[in-house]
């Protein structure tokens, strides 16, 4: 059984690629190498291009080890009320697809999103900013901030619950070396992609379209 994993190669740990898996860049994924595989795994950015091709879709936020820990913290408390704060700095090429992907993933730990309000600043400029405030099921609220075109990619995630507070900042993942500090890259493994990817069936696209509509319809 041969797998083709498509994505940003710098985000995937090279040592996690096995002999049965071929790692392809975003541009390489549009060629025959992906089509000839038994299973194709794609980032959400390519979901529309692979519609109807039996691909499996992954979301980068869900693959980071810190997110799995945060998921345990939020889900392991009897009282589900609280506020989730997410701040992301992404490449200039990012946009609504990244936001919709995060909402898709967050709904898995916070419940389905309801009311949403979107504010965009610096339209047409770099960097540009998008801020979302929304409510999830079971008394959860969320505040999401995105900067597209920042210097380095960064993720900050905080949960303030009734009984539990947890936070993560990728900039604190900084191993100290003899010549100073160097940032630890935000990466994930091929194994996590294979394990956590979702079947891109009709139900998947319906849910993704729901979040696209929410993001576009909540603008201000």
C-alpha positions in Angstrom: 0.0 0.0 0.0 1.5 3.3 -1.1 0.7 6.7 0.4 1.3 10.1 -1.1 1.4 13.0 1.4 1.1 16.4 0.0 2.0 19.5 1.9 4.6 22.2 2.8 7.7 20.0 3.2 9.3 22.4 5.7 6.4 21.7 8.0 6.8 17.9 8.0 9.5 16.2 9.9 11.8 14.5 7.3 12.8 11.7 9.6 9.1 10.6 9.9 8.8 9.6 6.2 8.8 5.8 5.7 9.5 3.8 2.6 5.8 3.3 1.9 5.1 7.0 1.9 6.0 9.6 -0.7 6.2 13.2 0.4 5.3 15.7 -2.2 5.3 19.5 -2.3 2.1 21.5 -3.0 3.1 21.8 -6.7 4.3 18.2 -7.0 1.0 17.1 -5.6 -0.8 18.1 -8.8 1.1 15.6 -10.9 0.9 11.9 -11.6 2.9 10.9 -8.5 -0.2 11.7 -6.3 -2.7 10.1 -8.7 -0.8 6.8 -8.8 -0.8 6.3 -5.0 -3.3 4.0 -3.2 -4.1 6.8 -0.7 -3.6 10.6 -1.0 -3.4 12.9 2.0 -3.8 16.6 1.4 -3.9 19.8 3.4 -7.2 21.6 3.6 -5.9 24.2 1.1 -6.2 21.6 -1.6 -9.6 20.2 -0.6 -11.5 21.8 -3.5 -9.0 20.6 -6.1 -9.3 17.0 -4.9 -13.1 16.9 -4.5 -14.4 13.6 -5.7 -11.0 12.0 -5.8 -11.2 10.0 -2.5 -8.5 12.0 -0.9 -8.0 12.3 2.9 -7.7 15.8 4.3 -5.6 17.0 7.3 -5.5 20.3 9.2 -2.2 21.5 10.5 -3.5 22.9 13.8 -4.8 19.4 14.8 -1.4 17.8 14.1 0.8 19.8 16.6 1.5 17.9 19.8 0.5 21.0 21.9 -3.0 20.9 20.4 -3.5 17.3 21.6 -2.6 18.4 25.1 -4.9 21.3 25.0 -7.7 19.0 23.7 -7.2 16.8 26.8 -7.4 19.9 29.1 -10.6 21.3 27.6 -12.3 17.9 27.3 -11.2 16.6 30.7 -13.2 19.1 32.8 -16.7 18.5 34.0 -17.7 22.1 33.5 -17.3 22.9 29.8 -17.7 26.7 30.0 -14.7 28.9 29.2 -13.0 31.1 26.7 -10.6 29.9 24.0 -8.1 32.3 22.5 -6.1 31.6 19.4 -3.6 33.9 17.7 -1.8 32.8 14.5 0.8 34.5 12.3 0.7 32.9 8.9 2.3 33.4 5.5 1.1 36.1 3.2 -0.6 33.5 1.0 -2.9 32.4 3.8 -6.5 33.4 4.2 -10.1 32.2 4.8 -9.2 28.6 4.1 -6.8 28.6 7.2 -9.5 30.2 9.3 -12.2 27.7 8.2 -9.8 24.8 8.8 -9.2 26.0 12.4 -12.9 26.4 13.0 -13.4 22.8 11.7 -10.8 21.5 14.1 -11.9 23.6 17.1 -15.5 22.4 16.7 -14.2 19.0 17.5 -13.2 20.1 21.1 -15.6 23.0 21.7 -18.8 22.0 19.9 -20.3 23.5 16.8 -19.8 27.2 16.2 -22.8 29.4 16.4 -22.8 33.2 16.2 -19.7 34.7 14.6 -18.5 38.2 14.0 -15.5 38.9 11.7 -13.5 42.1 11.6 -10.8 42.6 8.9 -8.1 45.3 9.0 -5.5 46.5 6.5 -7.4 45.0 3.6 -5.1 44.8 0.6 -2.0 45.5 2.7 0.7 43.3 4.2 0.5 42.3 7.0 -3.3 42.1 7.2 -5.4 41.1 10.2 -8.6 39.2 10.8 -10.3 38.9 14.1 -13.2 36.6 14.9 -15.4 36.4 18.0 -17.8 33.5 18.2 -19.7 31.2 20.5 -19.5 27.4 20.6 -21.9 24.9 22.1 -22.0 24.3 25.9 -21.1 27.8 27.0 -17.7 28.1 25.2 -16.6 31.4 23.7 -13.7 32.0 21.4 -11.5 34.9 20.2 -9.4 34.2 17.2 -6.8 36.6 15.8 -4.9 36.1 12.5 -2.0 38.0 11.0 -1.2 37.1 7.4 2.2 38.2 6.2 4.0 38.4 9.5 7.7 37.7 9.8 7.7 34.2 11.3 4.9 31.7 11.7 3.6 31.7 15.3 0.7 30.1 17.2 -0.6 31.1 20.6 -3.4 29.1 22.2 -5.0 29.8 25.5 -7.9 28.2 27.4 -9.5 29.9 30.4 -12.0 27.5 31.9 -14.0 27.6 35.2 -11.5 25.3 36.9 -8.6 25.1 34.4 -6.3 27.5 32.7 -3.8 26.4 30.0 -1.7 28.2 27.4 0.8 27.5 24.7 3.1 29.9 22.7 5.3 28.5 19.9 7.8 31.3 20.5 8.6 29.7 23.8 9.7 26.5 22.1 13.2 28.0 21.8 16.1 25.6 22.5 19.2 27.4 23.8 22.4 26.8 21.8 25.9 28.0 22.4 25.5 30.8 19.9 22.2 32.0 21.3 18.5 31.0 20.9 17.0 29.5 17.8 13.4 29.0 17.2 12.1 25.4 17.1 10.1 25.1 13.9 6.4 24.3 14.0 6.4 20.8 12.5 4.4 17.6 12.6 5.1 14.0 11.6 3.8 11.9 8.7 2.4 9.4 11.2 0.2 12.1 12.6 -1.0 13.0 9.1 -1.9 9.4 8.3 -3.6 9.0 11.7 -5.6 12.2 11.9 -6.6 12.9 8.3 -10.3 12.8 7.5 -12.2 11.2 4.7 -13.3 13.9 2.3 -16.8 12.7 1.7 -20.0 14.6 1.2 -20.5 15.2 4.9 -16.9 16.6 5.2 -17.5 19.1 2.4 -20.9 20.2 3.8 -19.3 21.0 7.2 -16.4 22.8 5.5 -18.8 24.9 3.4 -20.8 25.7 6.5 -17.7 27.4 8.1 -16.8 29.1 4.8 -20.3 30.6 4.9 -20.0 31.6 8.5 -16.7 33.4 7.9 -17.9 35.3 4.9 -21.3 36.1 6.3 -19.9 37.4 9.6 -17.7 40.1 8.1 -17.7 43.7 9.2 
